[in-house]
Amino acid sequence: MSIGRFGMDGGGRGWGSASSPDDVGFSWGDAIKLGGIGFAIVLAAQARRSGRADSSIAPVQQGLPWASYLMGGAAAAPLAWKAGESALHYLDNLPPPETPTLSTPVVPQGLQPPRVSPWIFTPPAPVTEPDSPTPTLPAESDPPVRLFPVEREEWLRAVPHPSVAAIVGGRGSGKTAAGYWILEVARDHAAPYVVGLPEAARKFLPDSIGAVDRLEDVPTNAVALIDEAYLAFNARNAMTRDGRDIGSMINLSRQKAQSLFFVVQEARQLDVNIVAQLDALVIKESTEISRQFERPELHVFTDRARAAFATVQGDRHQWSWVHSERSGFAGLLRNPLPSFWRPALSRAFGRASSSTVGTEPGPPRKGHRTPPEELARKAREMRRAGFSYGQISESLGISKSTAWKFVNDDGPSDPQQL
């Protein structure tokens, strides 16, 4: 079938009479655009050679006059048609396709996959990998370091260092254990201390946790736990000189980068100067009677905590409801027992006289923040696990530059830069 018999100019001018753009009075840019029509004719020719009916070329034939009109009149059509006719002449002279043999399976026409235009991007289908444990990259020179439990990260974000917080709850609800858990998880950020702990109970603490008798002895950049805080900071002392002193220490704690955690059964037992400066409130499970004797301004928090505890199934001792003004967090957090926990720590004040706790001097013991070498090992382990330098910095309480140095330069040469 010859393409020349489909003449459509209607003006008596032959399709092949135009040999260049100048002959028909339009620019080379128009010729390039009209070349697209010739490409459409080539596609139609390919369809004809693949066995389709000649009617597959009809849309191209019908669209040609309209394209010519839009490009500047019917006079522009001959050059485009001539380009298409040349393409068809080339295709007609190609060797016939290979005849299928017995070794080449013949796929029925109806089962062949649909033809996809090369101009339409088809994204690849996602590859579903079988469930398998994520491989851990072996450490090159470091001993294996366990990545932190999720509870640690939640506590550090909910109660950021430095903060002033009170841990309240009924007797035997796990207040002291929660306080020591906080000391353990915050050790990467600051040196941990206990205040006023009887000397006989200090043997149960790891060497990294320091001990002092007075709050004013806590150094800068430290996190301190004051268990049974009502013994030294009773609400009745609020208007005394000691009460005014504790108010000053609380006000300066942020400038000294100190986190202070006061453990009492009820916040009403604490000096009002402490309660007024709280950044966070940690509530353990309590009873309805305890609620009735709590400070009225804290009822909204204790009620929300009781409602949250009602949803906890099983043992509630390792759960705390936390409200933090600094982070904006309010909800339940799990606090496992610290690694060094002994029940004797919760009864440490049982053998001590309340008149001597916090006043009788004892040998101080220095607390130790996580050493730089251990922080460097943790930083490299976190980096291998895919954590960013910002996440490493936040988790370990170091700057981003120090995190980068830990990962790439085997840690700082000067520990003071921490």
matplotlib code that plots the C-alpha trace (Angstrom):
import matplotlib.pyplot as plt

x = [0.0, 1.5, 1.2, 1.0, -2.6, -3.8, -3.4, -5.2, -4.2, -7.3, -5.6, -4.1, -0.6, 1.3, 2.4, 6.0, 6.3, 7.8, 11.5, 12.5, 10.9, 11.5, 9.4, 6.3, 7.1, 7.7, 10.7, 13.0, 11.5, 8.2, 9.8, 11.2, 7.8, 6.2, 8.9, 6.8, 4.0, 6.5, 7.4, 3.8, 3.6, 6.6, 4.8, 1.8, 4.0, 5.4, 1.9, 1.1, 4.2, 3.3, 0.0, -2.5, -5.2, -4.5, -7.1, -4.5, -3.0, -6.3, -5.9, -2.6, -4.1, -7.0, -4.8, -2.4, -4.7, -5.4, -1.7, -1.0, -3.6, -2.3, 1.3, 0.4, -1.9, -2.2, 0.9, 3.0, 1.7, 3.7, 7.1, 5.8, 4.1, 7.3, 9.3, 6.8, 6.8, 10.6, 10.4, 7.9, 10.1, 12.9, 10.8, 9.5, 13.0, 14.0, 14.5, 11.5, 11.3, 12.8, 10.5, 9.7, 11.1, 10.4, 13.1, 11.4, 8.1, 5.3, 3.3, -0.4, -1.2, -3.7, -1.2, 1.5, 2.3, 0.9, 3.1, 4.3, 5.3, 9.0, 8.0, 6.0, 8.1, 7.0, 8.5, 9.9, 7.8, 9.1, 11.2, 9.9, 12.6, 12.0, 11.8, 15.2, 17.1, 19.0, 22.7, 24.9, 28.2, 31.1, 33.1, 36.6, 38.5, 35.9, 34.3, 30.5, 28.5, 24.8, 22.6, 20.4, 16.9, 14.1, 13.1, 16.4, 15.8, 12.3, 13.3, 16.2, 13.8, 10.9, 13.0, 16.0, 19.1, 19.1, 15.7, 14.2, 11.6, 9.7, 9.0, 5.8, 3.6, 2.3, 4.5, 6.1, 5.2, 8.8, 9.7, 13.3, 13.9, 12.7, 15.1, 18.1, 17.0, 17.1, 20.6, 21.8, 20.4, 21.6, 25.2, 26.2, 25.0, 26.2, 27.9, 25.4, 25.1, 22.9, 22.3, 22.0, 22.1, 23.3, 26.8, 25.9, 23.8, 26.5, 28.2, 25.3, 26.0, 28.4, 31.6, 30.4, 27.7, 28.9, 27.5, 27.3, 25.5, 24.3, 22.7, 25.1, 27.9, 26.6, 29.1, 28.2, 27.0, 25.6, 22.3, 21.4, 18.8, 17.5, 15.6, 13.1, 13.6, 11.1, 13.7, 15.9, 13.5, 10.3, 7.4, 7.5, 10.9, 9.8, 9.9, 13.1, 16.6, 17.1, 14.0, 15.3, 18.6, 17.0, 15.1, 18.3, 19.9, 17.0, 17.1, 20.8, 20.6, 20.0, 23.0, 25.1, 23.8, 22.3, 19.3, 17.7, 15.2, 13.3, 11.6, 8.6, 5.3, 3.3, 4.4, 2.8, 5.6, 8.1, 9.3, 7.1, 10.2, 11.0, 7.4, 7.2, 10.3, 9.5, 10.2, 8.7, 6.5, 7.0, 4.0, 3.9, 0.7, -1.1, -4.3, -7.5, -6.6, -3.2, -4.9, -7.2, -4.1, -2.1, -1.7, -4.9, -3.0, -1.6, -4.9, -5.2, -2.0, -2.6, -6.1, -4.6, -2.0, -4.5, -6.5, -3.4, -2.4, -5.9, -4.9, -1.7, -2.1, 0.0, 2.7, 2.7, 5.8, 8.0, 5.7, 5.6, 3.4, 5.5, 4.5, 7.3, 7.0, 10.3, 9.6, 5.8, 5.6, 2.7, 2.2, 3.3, 7.0, 8.5, 11.4, 13.0, 15.1, 18.6, 21.3, 22.7, 19.4, 19.0, 15.9, 18.1, 18.4, 14.7, 15.1, 18.3, 16.8, 15.1, 18.0, 19.0, 17.6, 15.6, 17.4, 20.8, 20.0, 21.4, 23.1, 25.7, 28.8, 30.2, 33.0, 32.0, 32.4, 32.9, 30.5, 31.8, 30.3, 30.7, 34.4, 35.2, 36.5, 33.2, 31.3, 33.4, 32.6, 28.9, 29.1, 30.8, 28.3, 25.4, 26.9, 27.3, 23.6, 22.6, 22.2, 22.9, 25.5, 22.6, 21.0, 24.3, 24.8, 21.4, 21.6, 25.1, 24.9, 27.8, 28.2, 27.9, 31.5, 32.5, 30.3, 32.0, 35.4, 34.5, 33.4, 36.2, 39.2, 38.8, 37.6, 38.9, 42.4, 41.2, 38.3, 37.6, 35.9, 33.0]
y = [0.0, 3.3, 6.3, 8.6, 7.7, 9.4, 12.9, 15.5, 19.0, 19.4, 22.1, 20.1, 20.3, 17.0, 15.8, 15.5, 18.9, 20.5, 19.8, 22.3, 24.6, 27.6, 26.1, 26.3, 29.5, 28.4, 28.2, 25.4, 25.4, 24.6, 21.8, 20.3, 20.4, 18.8, 16.1, 14.7, 14.0, 11.9, 10.0, 9.2, 7.8, 5.6, 4.3, 3.6, 1.8, -0.4, -1.2, -2.2, -4.5, -6.2, -7.4, -4.8, -3.6, -0.7, 1.3, 1.8, 4.5, 6.3, 8.5, 9.8, 10.5, 12.4, 14.3, 15.5, 18.3, 19.6, 19.7, 21.4, 24.0, 24.7, 25.0, 27.6, 26.2, 23.2, 24.3, 22.9, 19.4, 18.2, 18.3, 16.3, 13.8, 13.4, 12.7, 10.0, 8.5, 8.3, 6.5, 4.0, 3.4, 2.6, 0.2, -1.5, -2.4, -3.9, -7.7, -9.7, -10.7, -14.0, -17.0, -18.8, -22.3, -25.2, -24.0, -20.6, -20.8, -19.0, -16.8, -16.3, -12.8, -12.4, -13.4, -11.0, -8.3, -4.9, -2.5, 0.3, 3.7, 4.4, 8.0, 6.8, 6.1, 3.0, 2.8, -0.6, -2.7, -2.6, -5.6, -7.4, -8.9, -11.9, -11.2, -11.7, -10.1, -6.9, -7.8, -5.9, -4.6, -6.1, -3.6, -3.1, -2.6, -2.1, -4.6, -5.0, -2.2, -2.8, -0.1, 1.7, 0.5, 2.6, 3.6, 5.5, 7.6, 8.4, 9.6, 11.7, 13.5, 13.8, 15.2, 16.9, 17.9, 20.2, 20.0, 20.1, 17.3, 15.7, 12.0, 11.4, 8.3, 5.9, 3.9, 1.0, 2.2, 2.2, 5.9, 5.2, 2.6, 5.1, 7.7, 5.5, 4.4, 8.1, 8.4, 5.5, 6.7, 10.3, 9.3, 10.0, 13.6, 14.4, 13.0, 11.2, 11.9, 11.0, 13.5, 12.5, 8.7, 7.0, 5.9, 2.2, 2.1, 3.6, 0.3, -0.8, 1.9, 1.5, 3.5, 5.8, 7.3, 9.9, 10.7, 14.0, 14.9, 18.4, 19.7, 22.6, 20.1, 18.8, 20.1, 21.7, 19.6, 16.8, 15.0, 14.5, 12.3, 13.4, 10.4, 11.0, 14.7, 15.7, 14.9, 17.7, 20.0, 19.8, 22.1, 23.7, 25.0, 27.2, 30.5, 29.7, 30.6, 27.0, 27.4, 30.6, 28.9, 26.0, 28.5, 30.1, 26.8, 25.8, 29.1, 28.7, 25.0, 25.7, 28.0, 25.3, 22.6, 20.6, 18.2, 17.7, 14.9, 15.1, 11.8, 12.2, 10.5, 13.7, 17.0, 18.8, 17.5, 19.4, 23.0, 25.3, 26.9, 23.6, 22.9, 26.4, 25.8, 22.3, 21.6, 18.1, 15.9, 12.2, 10.4, 6.8, 4.9, 6.3, 5.8, 7.9, 8.8, 10.2, 12.3, 13.9, 15.1, 16.3, 19.9, 21.1, 22.7, 19.3, 17.4, 17.9, 16.0, 13.2, 12.6, 12.2, 9.9, 7.7, 7.5, 6.4, 3.8, 2.3, 1.2, -0.6, -4.4, -6.3, -4.9, -1.1, -0.6, -0.1, 2.6, 6.3, 9.1, 12.1, 15.7, 17.9, 21.6, 21.8, 19.1, 19.3, 15.6, 14.1, 10.4, 7.0, 6.0, 2.7, 2.7, -0.7, -1.4, -0.1, -2.6, -2.2, -2.3, -3.9, -3.7, -2.4, 0.9, 1.5, 0.9, 2.8, 5.5, 2.9, 2.6, 6.3, 8.9, 11.6, 14.2, 13.3, 12.6, 15.4, 17.1, 14.7, 15.0, 11.9, 11.2, 12.5, 10.4, 11.8, 10.8, 10.0, 10.7, 8.1, 8.2, 9.7, 6.3, 4.6, 7.5, 7.1, 3.4, 4.2, 6.9, 4.6, 1.8, 4.2, 5.5, 2.0, 1.4, 4.3, 7.2, 10.7, 12.9, 15.0, 12.0, 10.8, 14.3, 14.3, 10.8, 11.1, 14.7, 15.9, 18.4, 17.4, 18.3, 16.0, 13.2, 13.5, 13.4, 10.4, 8.5, 9.6, 10.4, 7.8, 10.3, 13.6, 14.0, 16.4, 15.0, 18.6, 19.4, 17.3]
z = [0.0, -1.1, 1.2, -1.7, -2.5, 0.7, -0.7, 1.4, 0.2, -1.9, -3.9, -6.7, -5.3, -5.0, -1.7, -2.8, -4.4, -1.3, -0.8, 1.9, 4.5, 2.3, -0.4, 1.7, 3.6, 7.2, 9.5, 10.4, 13.9, 12.4, 10.4, 13.6, 15.2, 12.1, 12.3, 15.2, 12.8, 10.7, 13.9, 14.4, 10.9, 11.6, 14.7, 12.5, 10.0, 12.8, 13.9, 10.3, 10.1, 13.4, 11.8, 12.8, 10.5, 8.2, 10.1, 12.8, 10.6, 10.3, 13.4, 11.9, 8.6, 10.2, 12.5, 9.8, 8.4, 11.8, 12.8, 9.5, 10.1, 13.6, 12.3, 9.7, 7.0, 4.7, 2.8, 5.7, 5.4, 2.3, 4.0, 7.0, 4.8, 2.7, 5.9, 6.9, 3.4, 3.5, 6.8, 5.5, 2.5, 4.8, 6.8, 3.7, 2.7, 6.0, 6.0, 7.1, 10.8, 11.9, 11.3, 14.5, 14.8, 17.1, 19.4, 19.7, 21.6, 19.8, 22.2, 21.1, 20.2, 22.9, 25.6, 24.7, 27.2, 26.4, 24.5, 26.7, 25.3, 25.9, 27.0, 30.0, 33.1, 34.9, 38.4, 39.4, 41.8, 45.4, 46.4, 49.4, 51.4, 53.7, 57.4, 58.9, 61.7, 60.7, 60.4, 62.8, 61.4, 63.3, 65.3, 63.8, 67.1, 69.8, 72.0, 71.4, 73.0, 73.7, 72.2, 74.7, 75.7, 74.4, 78.0, 78.3, 75.3, 76.4, 79.8, 78.5, 76.1, 78.6, 81.5, 79.8, 81.8, 83.7, 85.4, 88.9, 89.5, 92.3, 92.4, 94.4, 95.1, 97.7, 100.0, 98.2, 94.8, 93.5, 93.9, 95.1, 92.3, 89.7, 91.1, 90.9, 87.3, 86.4, 87.9, 85.8, 82.5, 83.0, 83.7, 80.1, 80.5, 84.0, 87.1, 89.3, 93.0, 96.0, 98.8, 102.4, 101.9, 105.2, 105.0, 105.6, 102.4, 100.2, 99.7, 97.6, 95.0, 92.1, 92.2, 89.5, 91.8, 94.2, 97.6, 99.6, 102.7, 101.7, 98.6, 98.5, 98.1, 94.7, 92.0, 88.7, 85.8, 88.0, 88.5, 92.1, 93.9, 97.2, 98.6, 101.5, 100.8, 103.5, 106.2, 105.1, 103.1, 105.1, 104.1, 107.6, 107.0, 104.1, 106.0, 107.9, 106.9, 105.6, 103.5, 101.9, 101.2, 99.4, 97.3, 96.3, 95.4, 93.3, 91.4, 90.7, 89.8, 86.1, 85.9, 87.6, 85.1, 87.9, 87.7, 91.1, 91.9, 95.2, 96.3, 98.7, 99.3, 98.7, 97.3, 100.2, 102.4, 100.3, 100.9, 98.8, 97.4, 95.7, 94.5, 92.9, 90.8, 89.5, 85.8, 86.0, 88.2, 88.3, 89.8, 90.9, 91.7, 94.7, 96.6, 96.9, 100.4, 99.3, 96.7, 99.3, 101.2, 98.2, 97.3, 95.7, 92.8, 91.9, 91.8, 88.0, 87.6, 90.1, 88.6, 85.1, 86.5, 88.2, 85.0, 83.1, 85.7, 85.3, 81.8, 82.9, 83.1, 85.6, 87.8, 87.9, 90.0, 86.9, 85.4, 86.1, 84.9, 83.9, 83.3, 82.0, 81.4, 79.5, 77.0, 76.9, 77.6, 79.6, 79.9, 81.1, 81.0, 82.0, 84.5, 84.8, 87.9, 87.7, 87.1, 90.6, 92.4, 95.8, 98.0, 100.8, 99.0, 99.5, 103.3, 103.7, 106.0, 108.2, 110.5, 110.5, 112.8, 111.1, 113.3, 111.8, 108.2, 106.0, 109.0, 110.2, 108.0, 106.3, 103.9, 100.5, 97.4, 94.0, 91.2, 87.7, 84.4, 81.7, 80.7, 77.2, 76.0, 76.8, 75.2, 72.1, 71.9, 72.2, 69.6, 67.1, 67.8, 67.3, 64.0, 62.7, 63.6, 61.4, 63.9, 62.8, 64.6, 65.9, 67.4, 68.9, 70.4, 72.0, 73.3, 74.9, 76.0, 73.9, 71.1, 67.4, 66.9, 69.8, 68.4, 65.0, 66.7, 68.7, 65.5, 63.2, 65.5, 68.3, 70.8, 72.3, 73.6, 76.3, 78.5, 79.6, 76.3, 77.4]

ax = plt.figure().add_subplot(projection="3d")
ax.plot(x, y, z, "-o")
ax.set_aspect("equal")
plt.show()
